Amino acid sequence: EPATVSLDGREFQALPAEKREYEVALEALRASDFPRAEAAFEGFLRKYPDSGFSPSVLYWLGNAQYANGKYRDAIGSHRRLVNGYPTHPRAPEAMLAVANSQIELKDIKSARRTLEDLVKAHPKTEAAAVARDRLTRLR
């Protein structure tokens, strides 16, 4: 039986197995087992492509990929969140994460553009405050 889940300020229906798999992936991330977390989140998205957990899964997948030094993959995962769920509460943080990956790839021009877009799209968020600070240091 599906149950109501509340995550990141949103409510949706999820199967118990779906919730369990999300929690297992998150546990791997919290344990800093980034390769296992990355594999678990990727597997989750394949198994439950239309899940209410998907925006959060994309966010955490991108963070695991970043921790694994897979900056291009991290950019892809975070952009999937931003483009697919632009009003999700994690979208501003995902944009900041995209810029962080771009900085790691020494693509300062793109990072600056991403930070400017973040400030414009989500001006009152904590992520935008961090972006403003980063922009002053990237100039």
N, C-alpha and C positions, 0 to 999 in steps of 0.2 A: 504494500500500500504506500503510495506517495504521501509524504508529510510536508507541512509548510516549514520552510527554512528561512531564516533571517540572516543575511550576510551583507556587509558593507552598506547598511541602510536600505536594503531591498528585500522583499519577500517573494518567494517562488516555491513551486512544488518540486520535490526531488525524491527519488527512490532511496530507501535505506542504504542499498549497495553503493549508490552514487555518492551519498554523503560520506560513507566509510572510505571510499577510494580517494576522495578529496582530502579527508583528514590524514590518511596514510601519506599522501604526497606532501602535505603540509608538515607532517612530523619529520619527514626526511629533510625538508628545507630547514626546519628549526634545529635539526641535529647537525647542520652544515654538511650534510651528505648531498652535495649539489648534483653530482652525476645521477644518483638515484632519484632525487627530486625531479630533475629534468625529465628523466625517462617516465616517471610516474605521471607527471602533468601532461606530457605528450600522449601517453596512453589514455589518460582520462579524456582528452579532447577527441581522440579517435573513437573511443567507445561512446561518449555522450556529447556529440557535436552541438546539440541544441540545448544543453543544460543551462539552468539558471546560474550555475557555478562558473560558466565559461569566462565571463569577464575577469573574475578573480583568478581563475586558473591561468589565463593569459598573462596577467600581471606577475604572478609568482613564477610562472615558467620563464618569463623574461628575466626575472631576478636570478633564477638558478643559472640560466644561460650566461648572464653577465658574470656571475661568480665563477663559472667554468671558463671564462675568457672568450666566449663565443659572442662577441659584441654584435656582429651582423645578425645573428639569429635572435639576439635579445631585442635589437631594433625591430625586427620583423614581428616578434610576439607582442611587444608593447604597441606597435603601430596597429596591429590587428585589434587590440583593445580600444585604442583611441578612435580608429575609423569605424569599428563595428558597434561601439557603445560610447559615443561621444559625451553623453550625459552621466555616465557612470561615475560614482564618487572617486574611483581610482584613476580616471582618465588624466587629471592633471599630474599625478605622481608618475604615470606611465610616460607622459611627455617629458618630464624631467629625466626619467630613466633613459629615454631615447637620446637626449642631449648628452647624458653621461657616457653612453656607449659611443656616440659620435666623437666626444672628446678623447676617449680611449683610442679611437681609430685615427686620431689627429686630424679629424675633419671639423676644424674650428668654425668654418663658414656655415656649415649645416647645423652645427650645435647652436651657434648664435641665432640662426633663423628659427630653430625649434624652440629655443628659450623665449624669443620674441613672440612667437605664435602662442606659447603657453600663457604668457602675461596677458596677451590680447584676449584669448579665449576664456581664461579662468582668473581674472584679475584679483579676486578677493580670497584666493586660496593660499594655503601655506606654501604649496609648491611654487606659486607665482612669486612669493616673497623670496624664496631661495633662488628662483630664476633671475629675478632682478639683481640680486647680489652677485650671482655668477656672471651675468652680463657685464657688470662693472669690472670684473676681474679678467674677462676675456678680451677686452678692448685693447 
